[in-house]
């Protein structure tokens, strides 16, 4: 009887200590954001710093501000010559407002342009701990639509170019914006 009880105890301890490690490694690539780089329209090979640019997704009230003035109003800061924007994992389209000179005291200097991105999605299994990630492919025809805000003013984005349609990693430039 003692041997059976000891065997059951050892079996119980052995089975209770076998738990899977369900922690997703932070270095595991997950759903990528889209990298947009800013360039000088007059010197297309030179990156250009953007100051006081606010990017707001459709239906959102807060946004990302690049190189904000001393106000420090927004908590999401990015580099001064690029921004990483998330794409919607539930639909094949996302719209963003790009507002330059955001927060300027002269409202005539504030200029808003709209970019709508069109893409397809593919869900890929990463692991049990990390689950799935979504990769995106910009559509070959009309990957984006650039429009002016209402009321229309002169667009500050002079030209945008798709560098790569497949969005699988965050370190690859997808769109170049020239202004």
Residue pairs with C-beta under 8 A, 6 or more apart in sequence:
20 128
21 129
22 128
22 129
23 129
24 30
24 126
24 127
24 129
24 130
24 131
25 129
25 130
28 126
28 127
28 130
29 126
29 133
29 168
29 169
30 126
30 130
30 133
31 86
31 89
31 133
31 134
31 135
32 133
32 135
32 136
32 167
32 168
32 169
32 170
33 84
33 85
33 86
33 87
33 170
34 84
34 85
34 86
34 87
34 117
34 136
34 167
34 174
34 175
35 82
35 83
35 84
35 170
35 171
35 172
35 173
35 174
35 175
36 82
36 83
36 84
36 85
36 173
36 174
36 175
36 176
36 177
37 47
37 81
37 82
37 173
37 175
37 176
37 177
38 47
38 48
38 49
38 50
38 81
38 82
38 176
38 177
38 178
38 179
39 45
39 46
39 47
39 48
39 176
39 177
39 178
39 179
40 46
40 47
40 48
40 178
40 179
41 158
41 159
41 178
41 179
44 178
47 81
47 82
48 81
48 179
49 67
49 80
49 81
50 66
50 67
50 80
50 81
50 100
50 179
51 66
51 67
51 69
51 80
51 101
52 65
52 66
52 67
52 68
52 69
52 100
52 101
52 102
52 103
52 104
53 65
53 66
53 67
53 83
53 98
53 99
53 100
53 102
54 63
54 64
54 65
54 66
54 74
54 97
54 98
54 99
54 102
54 103
55 63
55 64
55 65
55 66
55 83
55 85
55 96
55 97
55 98
55 99
56 62
56 63
56 96
56 97
56 99
57 63
57 85
57 86
57 94
57 95
57 96
58 94
58 95
58 96
58 97
62 74
62 76
63 74
63 76
63 97
63 99
64 74
64 76
64 77
64 78
64 83
64 85
65 73
65 74
65 76
65 77
65 102
66 77
66 78
66 79
66 80
66 83
67 80
68 74
68 77
68 102
68 103
69 103
71 103
73 103
78 84
82 173
84 170
85 94
85 96
86 94
87 94
87 117
87 119
87 134
87 136
87 167
88 94
89 121
89 134
92 118
92 119
92 120
92 121
93 116
93 117
93 118
93 119
94 116
94 117
95 114
95 115
95 116
95 117
96 114
96 115
96 116
96 117
97 112
97 113
97 114
97 149
98 112
98 113
98 114
98 115
98 156
98 157
98 177
99 110
99 111
99 112
100 110
100 111
100 112
100 113
100 156
100 179
101 109
101 110
101 111
102 110
103 110
104 110
111 149
111 153
111 154
111 155
111 156
112 148
112 149
112 153
113 146
113 147
113 148
113 149
113 155
113 156
113 157
114 146
114 147
114 148
114 149
115 144
115 145
115 146
115 157
115 160
116 144
116 145
116 147
117 138
117 143
117 144
118 138
118 139
118 142
118 143
118 144
118 145
119 136
119 137
119 138
119 139
119 143
119 167
120 136
120 137
120 139
121 134
121 135
121 136
122 134
122 135
122 136
122 137
123 132
123 133
123 134
124 132
124 133
124 134
124 135
125 131
125 132
126 132
126 133
135 166
135 167
135 168
136 166
136 167
137 165
137 166
137 167
138 144
138 162
138 165
138 166
138 167
138 174
139 165
140 165
143 162
143 165
144 160
144 162
144 175
146 155
146 157
146 160
148 154
148 155
156 179
157 177
157 178
157 179
158 178
158 179
159 177
159 178
160 175
160 176
160 177
160 178
161 175
161 176
161 178
162 174
162 175
163 172
163 173
163 174
163 175
163 176
164 172
164 173
164 174
167 174
